[in-house]
Amino acid sequence: MRPGEGRAGRAGHRARGSGLGETIACNKLPGIRAGLCHDVWTAEISRGNNDSNVLVLPAKRLTGDQAREIVATWLGTPFKGGKHARRVAQIAALEQGG
């Protein structure tokens, strides 16, 4: 799967500095919903509410153990759907110019 093919699953992760630049850059690509996660709670929200398909970690702010815990949480958290699916659809519509 390549970004922009319209069927992005959980596409991958990035771990750099603060993670802000990576998050902005990733979210410029069609079909990508990158979430910058600083802790387990933001990983749960990123996946469960926002259906993120790219995890971005602030490498300069996390220990290896913290990063592993965040990755495990992100990978293990399903998307909740419902009202959250409507929001994700609205985001996708913005990508299409609407």
N, C-alpha and C positions, 0 to 999 in steps of 0.2 A: 504494500500500500504506500502510495506517495501522497504527501500533503496536497490537498486540492482535488483529489479524486472523488470527493463527496461521500466517502464511506469510512471516515477516520474512526478507528476503534481507539483503544488505548495505545497511542502512537509511540510514546516513549517518555524519556525524562532528560532534564538538563540540570547540572549542578555547577554553578559558577558564582563567584563574588556575592553580590547582594541578590542576584536572580532577577532584578527588575528589568534590566535590558533584555535578557533572554525571554522573559515573559512578554514584553511588548513586541519583540521581533516575532516570536512564535505566533502570537495572536493576529499578526498581519496576514498569515497564510490561511487561505480558505479551508474551512472544515476543522481548524485547530481551535481548541478551547484550552489554553494553557492556564494552569493554576499555580501561583506561587505559594508554597506551603512552608510555614515556619514551625509548625507543630502538628500533632496528631489531630487536633480539632479542625485546623484549616484543611488538612488532608481529607477529613470526613466531609466537610462542607463542599470542598472542591469537587469531589466525586458524587456525593449523594444529592446535592442540590444543583450543581452546575454542570454535571456530566463532563468534567474535564477529561481530555484525552492525552494531555501532556502534563507531566508533573515537573515543576521547576523548584529546585532547592537552593536556598541561600547558603552556599558552601562555606562562606567565611563566618557563618553564625551558628553552625551545627557541629556537634561531635559525630563521629562515625556511628555510634549507637543511636543517637537521635535520628540521623538520616535513615538508618535501616528501619527504625520503628515507623517513621513517616511513610516510607516506601511501602512497607507491609500493610499499613492502614489504608493507604491510597489504593493499592492493588486489591485489597479485600473488601472495599466498600462499594456496594452496588448503587446505581443511580435509582433514586426514589420515584421518578416519573411524576405523574399528577400535575399539580400546579407548577412544579419545577420544569416539566416537559414543555409547558406553554412558554415559559421564559426562554428555554433553550431554543425553541422554534422561533421566537422573536429575534434572538441573536442571529440565527441562521438566515432569517429574512433580511436583516441588515447587511449581511455579506452579499446578498443578491441585489442590493440597491434599494431595498424596500423597507 
